[in-house]
């Protein structure tokens, strides 16, 4: 037999809407029809959510909340649910119906008669719905308008600012705006999701310091196949949370405005997943090639011509994926590195090319320009040093630029070269 926690208390605190006249946002207009349900809220959304008792919780008394619709299924990015918000909190309500946006418009004010509904958790977040096999489920379509009552007087909610460096848990299920943000450069060649095969994608936005957050997009969203913007700007979305992961859900593609120049890193690689965005090209010496190394929980790319107590004449290139510098006025390359058992600095070089084909022998494909002026390590220890910023602005305007680390060694000696934290950033 299912066990439910019955709610026997009624709150009477009034609701205050969150309004702001400081920012002029353009939102979908609430419905103009007049509704006067002649009911009053007895609780805030925050008070309602505190009644959840760590298991599916039946609301067995006449508790009524009211809130403004902040997101619906109009773009296809939200499935069978709407989000509402008052001055205290936000809430997802699960509804077993399609085309909910035709009934519940963004900005509409609604009352929710909670008696007979259930509070439950999904992904660690409290939701309002029905009982579905002992878990929180969707309110069936014939019953929706018995519980959700529309009212006139709706005004679109103004989003609250979200700081990616310090996400605030109190903003979960609320409408937020992120300024001075951009999608990670490594993802900007892709789309929001796979709208052909209807596969959801997790993309990531970041601030200029590299703090990031997931942007979760449904494969059924009407913008799923849209290309991710490459610039910097702002985004309006609903902040959600699945277990420990904060996630942003876009409600309208027109609320993404990223047409400014990017900031921070255009390209970065820490070699946490193998060679990541780099490819190893073994030209001479078959025993060793560039590979991932690890020491004291630090990962890096590593190359040496010393193999099983023997030396081998080697030539090995580590070449990045193409980096888009089109539309950028200035850029710098930076990396951390260490060299030990130095055979000579001519055996360790850094190059850049704008016409490499990405797959062929770098000695026969591409015009490679050596980059000089970077800081060398001591050459005889394992202490990583910062290369310093290497100006590559002369290569801006090219949509495909490649960075290469070239290692050579003679047949009777071999350096060990380790590279980490490679980045190309706006200057």
ABEGO torsion letter per residue (X at the ends): XBBBBBBABBBABBBBBBBBAABBBBBBBBBABBBBAGBBBABBAAAAAAABAGBBBBBABBBBBBBBBABBAAAGABBGBBBBBBAABBBBBBBBBBGAAAABBBGBBBBBBABGBBBBBBGGBBBBBBBBGGBBBBBBAAAAAAABBBBBGBBBBBBBBBBAABBBAAABGBBBBBBGBBBBAAAAABBABBAAAGBBBBBBBBBAAGBBBBBBBBAABAAAABBBBABBEBBBBBBBBBEABBBBBBABAAABBBABBBBEBABBBAGABEAEABBBBBABEAABBBBBBBBGGBBBBBBBABBGGBBBBBBBBBBBBBBBABGBABBBBBBBBBBBGBAEAAABBBBBBAABAGABBAAABEBBBBBBGBBBBAGABABBBBAEBBBAAAABGBABBBBBBBBBBBAABBBBBBBBGBBBBBX
